[in-house]
């Protein structure tokens, strides 16, 4: 009896803490908000074709593929030449010419991650001929 009451209180406190804080922790650690913001800039995966990517982190790539559904292709491959969209991290966009981005691309949006100001993604669209 002397151990049941403190253990029960600990369990109830843990359940209360997890039910209140877990959604905020999940939001802070996931890329869902950024992918939802990218979905407003990029066309639907069925219409976008492929999206060329350069220097994105693994977590960002997985989030764009799994949550966004876009087909991602590394930007320095032959198949990336057919892509109409390009996604670069903000650091890569600052030195765009060093990454091989020429005048064929025009910036469309900078999409931040709400909980990490260093994880912004810049979206470019290939200019139409």
C-alpha positions in Angstrom: 0.0 0.0 0.0 2.9 2.4 0.7 4.3 1.9 -2.8 1.0 1.8 -4.7 0.0 5.5 -4.1 3.3 7.1 -5.2 3.6 4.8 -8.2 0.0 5.6 -9.2 0.7 9.3 -8.8 3.8 9.0 -10.9 1.9 7.2 -13.7 -0.9 9.7 -13.7 1.6 12.6 -13.8 3.4 10.9 -16.7 0.2 10.4 -18.6 -0.8 14.0 -18.1 2.6 15.3 -19.1 2.7 13.2 -22.2 -0.9 14.2 -23.3 -0.1 17.9 -22.9 3.5 18.1 -24.1 3.8 15.3 -26.7 1.9 17.1 -29.5 4.2 20.2 -29.1 7.3 18.1 -29.1 6.1 16.2 -32.1 5.4 19.4 -34.0 8.8 20.8 -33.1 10.7 17.7 -34.3 8.8 16.9 -37.4 8.9 18.5 -40.9 5.1 18.3 -41.3 4.5 22.1 -41.2 7.3 22.7 -43.7 6.0 20.1 -46.1 2.5 21.5 -45.8 3.9 25.0 -46.7 5.8 23.5 -49.6 2.5 21.9 -50.9 1.2 25.5 -51.3 4.1 26.4 -53.5 4.8 23.2 -55.5 2.1 21.6 -57.6 0.7 18.3 -56.6 3.0 15.4 -57.1 1.0 14.1 -60.1 1.4 17.4 -61.8 4.9 18.4 -60.7 6.7 15.7 -62.4 10.1 15.6 -60.6 11.7 18.0 -58.2 15.5 18.4 -58.4 17.2 18.8 -55.1 20.6 19.9 -54.0 22.2 19.6 -50.6 19.1 18.9 -48.6 19.4 16.9 -45.4 18.3 13.3 -45.2 15.4 14.2 -42.9 14.2 16.9 -45.3 14.4 14.5 -48.3 12.5 11.7 -46.4 9.8 14.2 -45.4 9.4 15.6 -48.9 9.1 12.0 -50.3 7.0 10.5 -47.6 4.7 13.3 -46.5 4.7 15.4 -49.8 4.9 12.5 -52.3 7.2 14.4 -54.7 9.7 12.5 -56.9 13.1 13.9 -55.9 16.1 13.7 -58.1 19.6 14.9 -57.3 20.2 18.1 -59.2 23.6 17.1 -60.9 22.2 14.1 -62.7 21.1 13.8 -66.3 17.5 13.1 -65.3 17.3 16.3 -63.3 17.4 18.3 -66.5 13.8 17.4 -67.1 12.6 18.7 -63.8 10.7 22.0 -63.7 11.2 22.6 -60.0 14.3 22.8 -57.8 14.6 22.8 -54.0 17.7 24.0 -52.3 18.5 24.8 -48.6 18.9 28.5 -47.9 22.7 28.2 -47.6 22.8 26.7 -51.1 20.5 29.4 -52.5 22.9 32.1 -51.2 25.6 30.7 -53.3 23.3 29.6 -56.2 25.9 30.2 -58.9 28.4 27.9 -57.2 25.8 25.1 -57.3 25.3 25.4 -61.0 22.1 27.3 -61.0 21.9 29.6 -64.0 19.4 32.1 -65.3 17.1 29.3 -66.3 15.8 29.2 -62.8 13.8 31.8 -61.0 13.1 31.8 -57.3 9.5 31.2 -56.3 9.4 31.0 -52.5 11.4 30.6 -49.4 9.7 28.1 -47.1 10.9 28.1 -43.5 10.6 25.4 -40.9 8.7 27.0 -38.0 11.0 25.5 -35.3 14.4 25.8 -37.1 15.4 29.0 -38.8 18.4 27.3 -40.4 16.2 24.7 -42.3 14.7 27.0 -44.9 14.1 25.6 -48.3 14.2 27.8 -51.4 12.0 26.7 -54.3 13.0 27.6 -57.9 11.0 27.1 -61.1 12.5 26.6 -64.5 11.7 29.5 -66.8 9.5 28.6 -69.8 11.1 29.0 -73.2 
